[in-house]
Amino acid sequence: MAKRPPPPQPGQSFLDSRGRLTIPRVGLPKARASELAKDLYHRLRTTTWPRLIAVLGVGWILVNLAFAAVLYFGDAEILNARAGSFLDRFWFSVQTLATIGYGYFVPVDHLAHVVVTIESFVGIIMIAMATGLFFAKFSTPIAKVMFSKVGVIADEGEGLVLMLRMANARATAIVEATAHVVYSRDEVLPSGARHRRLYDLALRRDTSPVFALSWTVYHPIDAASPLYGATAESMARENANIFVTFTGIDDSLAASVHTRYVYLAEHIRFDELYADIIHRDADGNRYLDYAYFDQTRPAPAVASAAPRATP
């Protein structure tokens, strides 16, 4: 029996910045053929382009080899195919499966005709499945939303505020854009058990009618906020994460788009503000410089009406 890995220790992140699991999963029931078939579309649909092309290519070759083997070992008669040539029967299978039919290789006996009938039907199914997978994967709308690599917490004069910056990397706008921010951390119960808690963070504005350039969402850190009194040390100790989910409608495609980002504890900078990304040229015209998108600057000292609490 395989030895299970030890449970994650405090401070170990469960997710990376794209929201993907970084810890192993064990103890799941072994996948059966029926379960794999039910989930096969999802696996092929979500895999990378090179893997999808490789899987379909290998499947194509294996099917052709299988039909060529039936023709070869069944001694099927094929016009112009060399006697005892497996390769000729493989090329005949390829032409049949792809419905090419050059007319050079022609089935003669009953076995060859039966194989051609079955293989033609299999070829239609394979081409239809491959076409559907390629089209679905190619036509899926993707939100090209940039997230700043760091989040900042600073006092703007009205109390501490968590700021997270986003930008639209496309020239087309996203309408009815909505941002949802969740704070996650480990908490120790009186019994000593560690639980993972999720808290919705209230934003000053969680929607934008037209998201065309950049957008910074603000979460006021007041006494009701789960971030009240938080420090860099306490967030690291609690294995804190900040989840950002974004949804909207692509104005050009009229299709819903969504994406997500995760800020780990080490990605949150205290007493800093984002650097300005809007500048003016020599003629006084404004422009966006994304070279400053991830840069921050020290927050100026202000007399806040809501001082930071001591954790």
N, C-alpha and C positions, 0 to 999 in steps of 0.2 A: 504494500500500500504506500502510495507516494506521500511523503511528508509535506504537510501543509505549511505555507510560509507564515511567519509570525504576524499578528495583527499590526496595523499601522500605528506607529508611535506618534504622540502629540507633536505637532509641527510638520508632519509629513503631509504634503498636499495631495488631495484626491484627484485634482483636475489640473490640466494645463491651461494656458491662456485662451485656448479655443474651446474649452469646455469638454475636453475628451478625458476619459478616465486614465489615470496613471498608475493605478494599483492593480495587481492581478486578481482575477476572478476564479474561484475554485468552488468545488462542490456542486456545480450545475449538472443536471442529468445528461448522460451521453446522448448526442443527437442521433436520431434514427433516420432511416431513409425517407420515411414519410414526412418527418419534421423538416428535414433538409429541403425536400421538394417544395414544401409550403413556404419556406423562407428563402428559396433560391432567387426569386425575383428581387427581393430586397438586397440580398448580398451582391448580385450582379449590378443592380441599379445604383448602389452606393459605393462600389469599388472604384478604383482609379481607371483612367482610360487605358493605360498600358496593360493592366491586369485583365480588363474586360476583353481587349483585343486578343491577348494571349489565350484566355480561356476559350473564346469562340474559335480561334485558330486551331488550338489543340483538339477541341471537340470535332471540328470539321475533318481534320486528318484522321482521327480515330474512327469516325463513322465511315469514312471512305475505306480505311483499312479493313473494317469489319465486313463491308459488302464485297470488297475485293477478295477477302478470304473465302467467303461463301462461293463466289464464282470460281475461285481457283481450286478449292478442295472439292467442289461439286462438279468440276470438269465441265462447266457451262461452255457452250459453243458460242463464240463471238467472232463475227466476220472480221478478218484482217488482224486479229489478235494472234500473236505467235503462240504456238503450243507450249504449255508449261511456263509461260511468262507471267509471273505475278505482277510485274510492273505494268504490263499492258492492261491487265484487268483493273489495276488501281487507277490508271488514266481513264479507262472506260467508266469507272465508278464516279470519278470527279466530274466528267462530262455529264453523266446522268443526274447526279445530285444537284449540280448547278443549272440543270436544264439547258446546257449549251448545245449538245447534239450536232457536232460537226459533220456527221454522216460517214466518217471513216470506220469507226467501231460500231457494229450493228449487232443486236442480239439475234440469235438464230434459233436455238432450241427453247423448250418450254421453261427450263430453269432460268435461263437468261432473261426471258420475258417476265417471269414472276419477280425476279430480283429488280428489274427495271421498274416494274409497277410499284413495288414497295418503296424502292429508293426514291422514286420521283415524289411520292407522297411525303416521305421523310424530309426531302429537300425543301418542299414547299413550307413545311412546318418550321424548319430551321431558319429559312430565309425570313419568314414572317416574324419569328421570335427575335432574330438579330436586328431586323429593321425596327421593331418596336422598342428594343432596348436602346439602340443608338439614337432614335428620335427622342425618346423620353429623357435620356441623359443629356442630349445636346440642347433640348428645348427647355430645360428647367431654368427658370429665372433665378438669378443670384444677385443678392444685394451687395454691391461693391461699397461697403461702408468701412471706413477706416476708424479704428479706435486708438486713442493715444496709449502709448505703452505704459504710462503711469497715470494714476489718479492723484489728485492733490486735495489737501485739507488745509484751509487757511481761514483767518478772520477777516471778513470784509468790512467790519465796522458795525455789523448787526449780529455778530455771533459767528461761530464756526460754521463752515459750509464745506461739504464734500462736493468736488467738481470732477466730472468725467467728460472728456471731449470726444466728439465724433465728427466725421466729415464724409461727404458724399464724393466718392472717387470718380463718379460718372458725370458727364455733362448734362444728362437728363435728370429731372427732379423726381423725388419720391414724395407723393402726396399722402396726407393723413398718417404721417410718421408717428409712431408711438414707441416710447422707451419705458422699460420696466426694470427696476433695480432692486436686487435682493441681497441682503447681508447674511452671510452664513458663518457660524463659528461653533466651536466645541464648548460645551458647558458641562460642568461637573455637578451632578445632583447631590443632595445630602447623603444619599446612599453610597456615593462614591462612583456611581456609574457615569460614563461619559456619553452625552447625547449630542447629536448634531442639530442645531436649531437654525431655522430660516426666518428672516424678518424682512417684510416689505418696507422699503425706504420711500417715504413720501417725498415727492419732487415738487419744486416750485411750479414746473410746467412739464408734463409728461407727454404732450403731443405737440406736433408742429404741422401746420397745414401744408407747407411746402418746404421740404428739406432738400435744398439745392447746393449749399456750400458747406458750412460747418454748424455744429450745434453742441453746446455745452449744457449738460443737465446738472441741476443744483439740488442737493439735499441739505436742508438746514439741520444742523446738529444741535437740537434743543434737548431739554430734559426728557422728552418722550422718545428720543432717537436711541436706537441700540448702539450707536456710535458715541453716545455721550460719555465723555471721560476716557475714550479710547486713546491709546498711545501706540507708537510703532512696536514697542516691546509687548504690550498686552495683545495686540493683534497677531503677532508672531506666536505668542504663547498659546493663543486660542485657535491657531490654525485658521484664521479668518480669511474669507473670500468675499468678493463683491461680484455678483452676477449681473450682467447687463444683457437684456434681450431687446431686440429691435425688430419691429414689423412696420410694413408700409405697403403702398401700391406704386409700382413703377409707372410713371406717367406715360412712357412711350409704349410699354407692353400691355398696360392695363391688367397687370398680374400682381398678385401678392408676393412680396419678398420678405425674407426674414434672415436674421443672423444673430450671433451671440458673442460675448466676450467675457472673460473671467479675469478679474484683478486679484492676484494673490497678495498676501500681507506685505511682502517686500516691494510690491508695486505701488504702494500708497506712500506719498511723500507729505510730511507735515510741514506747515508754515511755508508753503511754496504756492505760487500761482503759475498758470500757464503763460508762456511767452506769447506775445501778440503775433498773429499770423496775417493780419490785415495791415498792409503798408501802402505807401504812396510813392509813385515814381516821380521823376523830375518835373513832369507836367501837372503833378497834383492828383493824378488818377489813382484810385485805389485798386489793389490787387491782392490776391491770396498767395502767400509763400508757404508751401507745405514743408519747407525745410525746417521751419520752426514748430512744426506740429507737435512733436514729442518733447520739446524743450520747456523747461520751467525756469522761474526766477524767484528769488527770495521774496516772501510777502512783506510789505512794509508794516512797521509797528503801528497799530491803530488802537484807539481807546474803545474797546468793545463794550456794548451794553450787556452782553452775556458772556462773562469770563468762562474760560475753560475749566471744567470740573476736574478735580483730582481723583483718579481712580482708586 
